[in-house]
Amino acid sequence: MSTKEKILNKIQILIASNFKTPEEAFAFFDADKDGKLSKKEISELLQKAEINGLIRGLVTSKLIEGYDKDGDGLVSWEEFKTAIAEIND
């Protein structure tokens, strides 16, 4: 299993074991309720998913880079759904 797969698996476990739906997880981590996850909010999600602090910053940047389709530096609900769909494949 690649590092990316391990990280996505930890995120899937976090969401499945703590939230009824991905929407509930998104709303929980969207601390400022602006409908988008910032770098800080994604870092919080990764921390809760027990992603090592040494790589959390890098992973946060890579997640934004990989899923931020509109280029605003944030992950919207639609972009988050894309990430969840990849996790569930």
N, C-alpha and C positions, 0 to 999 in steps of 0.2 A: 504494500500500500504506500503510495507516494505521500509526501508531506502535505500536499494540498488535499488529498483524500482524507488524511487523518484529521486535518483541521475542519474540513466540511463535515466529517462524521461527528466530531465533538460538538459542532454547532447544531447538527440534527438532533443529537441526544439531548442537548440543553433545551431546545424548543419542544421536542416531544415529551420530555419528562416534566416540564414546568409550565407549559401553556397548552390550552385547548386547541388553539389554531395558530398558524403563522401570523395572522393579523393581530392576535393578542400579543404575541412576542414583539412584533414591530411597534405596536402602541406602547408597550412597556419600556422599550429601549429608546423610543422617541421622547426623551425627557422634556424637551421644550415644546412638544406637540405641534411642530411646524410641518409635519407630514414627510419629513426627510430625516435620515440618520447622518449626523455629522461624524467627523473623524473621532471625536471624543466619545460619542454615543456607540459607535462601532467598537471602539476599544473596550468600552464597558461590557458589551455583548461578548467579546472575545475573552475578557477576564472571567466572566461568569461561566464561559465554556471551558475554563481552565487551560487557556492557551498561554504558554510560558511568556512571562513579561519581557524576556530578552528578544523574542521575535514578534510580540504583539504589535509593535509599531510598524514593522515591515509588513506584516499581514494586513493590518488595517489599511495601509496605503495601497497594497496590491488588490484588496477587495474593492476599494473605491475605484481604482484604475480599471479593474475588470468589469465592474457592473454599472458604473456611472456612465450611462449612455448619452445623457444630455450635456455632460461636461461641466456641471456646476460644482463639482467637488463634494457632492452629497449623494446619498443613496435614497431614492424615492421608494414609495410602496411598490410601484410597478417594477423598478429595478430589483428590489428585494425579492419580489415574487420570482423573478428570473433566477436569482441565486438559489432560492428554495427549490425550484424545479430541478436545478442541476444537482442539488444535494440529494433529492429524492430519486434521481435516475439510477 
